[in-house]
Amino acid sequence: MRTRFPRLLGAVAALTTVALTAAACGSSEPRDVLADAAAGHLTIGTKYDQPGLGLREPDRTMTGFDVAVARYVANYLGVPESGITWRESPSGQRENLIRNGEVDFIAGTYSITDSRKRVVDFAGPYFIAGQSLLVRADDDSITGAESLQDGKKLCSVSGSTPAQEIKRSYPGVQLQEFDSYSSCVEALYRGKVDALTTDDIILAGYASQYPGEFKLAGEPFTTELYGIGLPKGDTAAREKINDAIEDMVATGAWQRALEEAVGASGYALPPSPTVYRY
C-alpha cells in the first residue's frame, strides 16, 4: 500500500496535466446540447481523480456515481455509451469548458451556486452533499473546522466551492490550494498538510480507496447541491436533463448507482433530492 500510493497518485496527476494542456484547444462558442445528442454524440465533462464519483481507471474506463448519472442522462437523450467522449473538468476550469464549447455538459461534483448560475445553467440537483474534512487515520487532533484554526494546514482545490467557503468562514486557517484533490490526498499522506476539505461523499471515496490511511473528521458544515452544468440559456436541454434525473430516481437506477459507487465505504447514503424547476 505505502509503496504503491505515490505512484498511483502520480499517474492521476499526469493525466490531469495532459487534460489541462488539451483544454487550451477547443471551440469558442457554447454547444447546442440537444443538437449534439440528436447527432448521436456528447462530450461530457467530469472528474478523473475522485474514487466513487468520477475516476478514470488504468484501462481508461470511467467509474463513479457522477459518471453513472452522466451516462443515464446521455442514454435518456438518445446517446449510447459509444457516443460519449469524456473530458476531464478540473474545478477551476468548468465554466470555461462550458462557455468555450469544449463540453456539452459537466457532471462532476459541481455545486450549484448563485455566482456560477450567472455564467452557466444547472439541471438538478441530483445529489446533496456537505463539506467535511479528511485527516490521517492516526490524527485525533482535528475534530471539525474550528480545530483548524490552531496552526493546522488545510488543502483544497483552486476554484472549488469548499476552498471559497474556508476563505469566507475560516479566514485564519492556513489554506493551500492545489489543482486536484488527488494532489491534496498525496500531500496529506506525506504529512505536508494536516487535512483535506471538500464534500463528504468525495472524502468517503478516498477513505474507501485507501483503507486504514485516512478518516473523516467531524460533521459536515455546509450543504452542497450537485447539479449538471450546461450552457447558459439552453432551457430546452436543461429541462430534458431534469427529466432524465427524475427518471433515474423513479426507476431506482439512482439508488443502485449510489450504492454501487460508495456503499462499501460506510458512508450514510442520503435520500434522493428534488429537482429544481426554474
HELIX and SHEET records of a PDB file:
HELIX    1   1 PHE A    5  ALA A   22  1                                  18    
HELIX    2   2 VAL A   33  ALA A   38  1                                   6    
HELIX    3   3 PHE A   65  TYR A   76  1                                  12    
HELIX    4   4 GLU A   81  GLY A   83  5                                   3    
HELIX    5   5 SER A   91  GLN A   93  5                                   3    
HELIX    6   6 ARG A   94  ARG A   99  1                                   6    
HELIX    7   7 ASP A  114  LYS A  117  1                                   4    
HELIX    8   8 ALA A  145  GLN A  149  5                                   5    
HELIX    9   9 THR A  161  SER A  169  1                                   9    
HELIX   10  10 TYR A  181  TYR A  189  1                                   9    
HELIX   11  11 ASP A  200  GLN A  209  1                                  10    
HELIX   12  12 THR A  235  ALA A  250  1                                  16    
HELIX   13  13 ALA A  253  VAL A  262  1                                  10    
HELIX   14  14 GLY A  263  SER A  265  5                                   3    
SHEET    1   A 3 ILE A  84  GLU A  88  0                                        
SHEET    2   A 3 LEU A  42  THR A  46  1                                        
SHEET    3   A 3 PHE A 105  ILE A 106  1                                        
SHEET    1   B 3 ASP A  49  GLN A  50  0                                        
SHEET    2   B 3 GLY A  54  ARG A  56 -1                                        
SHEET    3   B 3 MET A  62  THR A  63 -1                                        
SHEET    1   C 2 VAL A 120  ALA A 129  0                                        
SHEET    2   C 2 GLU A 224  PRO A 231 -1                                        
SHEET    1   D 5 GLN A 174  PHE A 178  0                                        
SHEET    2   D 5 LYS A 153  VAL A 157  1                                        
SHEET    3   D 5 ALA A 195  ASP A 199  1                                        
SHEET    4   D 5 GLN A 131  ARG A 136 -1                                        
SHEET    5   D 5 PHE A 214  ALA A 217 -1                                        
END                                                                             
